[in-house]
Amino acid sequence: MTAGGQALFVGDIGLDTTVTVSHLPEPDEKVFASAVGDDAGGVVANAAFACQRAGSDARLLCVIGNDPTGDQAVSRLQASAVAVNATVVEGATCRALVLLEPAGEKRLILIPGVSMYPRVEQVRAVPLDGVTWVHTAPYDYDAAALLAERCRDNRLPWSVDLEPATFGRDPSHLAAVLTGAAVVFINVRAARALGEKPAAWLFDRGVQAVILSRGPEGAVLMTPTQTTAVPIPSEVVGPVVDTTGAGDCLAGWFIAETLAGLEPIAALGAAVTAASLSCGRLGAQVSYPDRNEFRRLLVAAPVSDGNTPLKGMLTCQHPRCFPASPTPWRNCSPCSSPSSGSFTSRHCRARQDTTGCP
């Protein structure tokens, strides 16, 4: 277990079938697929998987149908060391059909099934011992509201992935889920659905911070007093193969880095980098980088000039370096050994070694 404790993810799980096509078919047109693949999916299940890959302990509370699809999705997560608490109920597990065009953009068709959200009784009974962060996507209002209430009662930070599918035309009914949330993740489509001033709307309902994912433009961290853009580091920009689950990857990595002790901007920089890497491969969970891959990229990448903390993972977050004068980790004596380049501070985004941390 990491020093930051454990993250509990509560929500949907399913199976994604990704089909790569040359173009979307016209009415009555037949298009041949060039690739087909199955992988576990679900907004919250994906985030749990990403959090575990980032180096934190992740638990998933979910419900699955009594079918092979549910077993397959759970097995995939368990193989990655995510602790899955799944209740089996009568019915079909969620499925998603992802139509993928050559540029990596997707069209997603969701078959909801019974695994969109745990039941109220599951949420009421789940132990919170050792949990230091909770994340959810509120596909069931009553159960999600109970979860938020338990977080407030236990003074646990929680985050919410908010998308139009969770609130329809009227998001106001989600007030009990949002009030007091540490972070709400939204994408451009959700922002538009919330109105002209989506962040202000969320702050008015007690949300502490908003993270807006903007695809190829990175992400934006917003609080009631500050807005900070976090672009994709140039070192990881490459061909886009598949954007499926990139936002979920960002959420999971942000949570892991936050639990590891990084400040929000630094945590989001790492999360944007991880999400960008995932877009270079086919599929959602199967495309997510792990901590070792992240480290290798960090060591191999050119050093930031240190003029901005927005160079993704390349700037050190040790108090001696940041935020007053952001410094490349290789130039930070508390965080690196000039001879070997080894990491010695937990404030360094690579988190390779805490030995000798001042």
N, C-alpha and C positions, 0 to 999 in steps of 0.2 A: 504494500500500500504506500502511496506517496504521502509526503508530510502534510499535504493539503487535505487528506481525507478522501472520501468517496462521493462520486456523483450518482444520483438516482435519476433515471430517465423513465418517464411514465407516459405511455402512449401507444402509437400504432406500430404494427409490424406486418410484413407481407412478403410477397415474392414479385420481383420485377422481371419481365421478359422484354429484353431489348432487341429491336429489329432495325438493322441498318439498311436504309433504302437510298436510291439515287435521288429521289424526289417524292413528294407526297402524291399519291394517285389522284387523278381526276375522277369524276363520277364514272363508274363502270370501267375504269382502267385497272389492269393488273400490273403490279410492279413487283419485280423479283427482289428478294432480300439478299444482301451480300454477306450478312453476318447475323447470327441469332445467339443470344445468351441469356441464361437465367441467373439471378443473384437475389439474395435477401434484400428487402427494402423496407420502406416506411420512414416517414420524416424523423420520428423519435428514435427508432431502431438504428437508423443511419448515424444519427448524432452520437448515440451510445457507442457504436462501433468506432467512430472517429475519435472519441474521447479516450477509449481504451488504446487505440493505435498511437495516440499522442503521449501515452505514458501514465495516464491516471487510471484509477480503479473505477469501473463503471458497472452499475446494476441497471437492469431493465425490468420494469413491471409492465406486463402486457397480458393480453388474452389472445388465444389462437383457436381456430376451428379444429374439429376432429378429422383432419384430412392430411394427406402427405405434404401438402404445401406448408402447413403450419410447422410440421416436424422439420422440414428442410430449412425454413427460415430460422428457427430456433437453433438448429445444429450449427448453422453458419456462424451465428453470434457466439455460441458457446465455444466453438473452435478458436475464436479470437480472444478467449478468456473473459468475455462479458458474462457476468452472473445474471442469468435469465430466470425470472420468476414468472412463469407463464401458466395461466389457468386455461384448461381446455374446455370448450363449450360446444354445443351442437351447432353445426353450420360450417360455412366455408371461410377459410382465411382470405384476407385481402389479396388481390392480384392487381398488377399494373402492367399495361402494355405501353412500352416506350418506343415511339417511332423516331428514329434518329437520322437526320440528314447529314450529308458530307461535311458541312461546316460545324457540326457538333450540336446544333440546336435541336431541341426535342419537342415532341408532341406527346402528351401523356394522357392515357385513358385509364381511369381508376375504377376497379370493380370492388366496392367497399368491403363486402363480407362482414364478419363478426369481430374482426380484430382491430377496429379503429381506435378503441380506447378500453382500458380496464373498467370493470364494474365498480360502482360506488363502494361495495363491501370490500373489494380488493384494496382500494385506496385507503379506506378506513383502517384496514388491518396491517398494511405494510409497515414494518419497523423502520424507524428513522435513526436508530443508533449508528453512529459513525458516519452518517451522511452529512456532508458539508455544502452540497449544492443539489438543487432539484431542477429538472428541465422537463417541459411538456409542450405538447401541441393540443389545444383544447377541443378535440373532436366530440367530446361529451361534456356539456356545460356543467351538469350537476356534479359529476365526478371530478372535473377539473377545479371547480369552485371549492370542493371539499379539500382537494390537494393544496390549493393556495391557502385555505384557512389553516391547515395543519402546518404549513410553512411559517405563516405568521405567528401561530401559537408557539412554535419551537424556535422562532427567530432564525430561520434558515433562509438564505438567499435562494430565489428561484428565477428561472428564465422561461420565457414563453415564445414559441415559434408561431407567429401569427400570419396566416395566409387567408385569402378570401374564402377558401373552402371551410374554414373554421368559424367564420362569422357571417357569411352570406351578405345580404344587403344592409343589415343593421348590426354593427359591432358593439352597440351600447350595452347589449345584454351580457357582455364579457367583463363588466366592471369588477365583479367579485374575483375574477381570475387575475386581473391586471393590477389591482390596487396593491401597491407595495412591491411589485416585481422589480428585481434588480436589473434585469435586461429584457427587452423585447426585441426579437429578431424579425425583420420584415424585408421583403424584396420590393422591387419597383412596382410590381403589380399590386401588392398589398397596400403599398403607400398610396397609390392612386385611389384604391377602393376606400381608404380611410378619409379622403378629402384633400382639400388644398393644403392643409398644414398637419400632416399625419403625426409628426413628432410632438407638436403642441397638443394635439388631441390626446395622445398617450400620456404626456406629462400631466395634463389636467386630471387624469384618472389615477395618478399616483405612481406611474412608472418612473424609475430612477434613471434609466439610460435606454437608448434605442440604437440598435445597429441595423443600418440599411445596407443590404448587399446590392451591388450595382453591376454584377457580371464582370465584363472586361475592364471596368473602371475601378474595381476593387470594392471598398466598403467605406461607410461613413459612421463614425461614432458620435452620437449626439447626447448631450445632457441638457438640463434646463439652462445652463450658463455657457456651454461651449460646444462647438461642432468641429470635428477633426476628420479630414479625409485621409484614408489609408489606401494608397494605390497598390497595384500588384508590382512587386519588385521586378525590375527589368531582367534580373538574372534568371527568373523562372518563366518568363513569357515565352510561349511556344505554340505550336499548332493545337487548336482545339479539336478534340476527338469526340468528347461526350460531356455535356454539362450536367447530366443527371446526378442529383444528390450533392452538388457542390455547396449549396447553401447549408445543407445538413452537416457536411464536413466542416465548414466554417464554424458552425455553432458548437460542435463537439470539441474542436481544437481550442476555441476560445475558452470554453469551460475548463478544459484541462490545464491550459496555461494560466488561467486565473487561479485555480487551485494550487498551482505550483508557485504562486507568489508574484507573478508579473502584474504590472500596472495595466489598466485596460487598453491603452494605445499599443503597448508592446504585445499584449496577448492577441489583440486583433491583427497586428502585423503578422504574427506567426500563423494565425488562422487563415488570413487571406492567402498567404504563401501556400499553405497546405491545400486549401481549396483549389488554388490555381493549378497545382501539381495534379490534382485528381482529374482535372479537365483534359489532361493529355492522354487518358486511357479510357477504354471502353468499360461501361458499367458504373455503378455507384460504389458500394462498399469495397468491391474488389479493386477499385482504382485509388483508394485512399492511401496516402503514404504512411509509413510507420515512423517511429522516432529515429531509428537508425538511418533511414533514407533522408530524413530531414537533416540529421547531423552531417551526413556526407555532403549534402548540397551546401550546407553552411560553410564547411571547411574548404570546399572546392571553389566557392563563388568568390568573385572579386570583392575586395574590401570596400565598404561604404566610405564616402568622403567625410562622413560624420557631421554633416551640416544639418541633418534632419532626422528625427526619429521614424520617419516614414519609409525608410529603406527596408521595410519588412523585418526579417530576422537578423539583419547584419549589424544592428547597433546594440551596444550593451546597455542594460537597464540598471546597472549598479548605481547606487546613490551618488558615487563619486563622478559618475559619467553622465547621468541623466536625471532630470530633464534640463538642468541648467546649461549643460554643454554636451549634447549627445556625442558619444565617442564610439568608433568602431571597436568591437570586442578585442581585436588584436592589439589595440593601443591602450587597453585598460589593464594596468598592472594587477589589480585585485582579481581579475577574471581570467588572465591567460599567462602562460609561460612563454616568453619570447622564443625559447629554443625549440619547444615542442608544440606550441599552440594548444596545449591542453586547457580545459575549462576548470576553473576553481571556484566559481561563484554561482549560487542558485539563481542569481539575477540574470545570468547570461541566458539567452533564449535557447541555446542548445541543451542546457541542463545536463551536460555529460557527467559532471563530477562536482560534488559539493565539498570535497576535501580542501581544507584551508580557507573556507569561506570566511571573510572577515566579519 
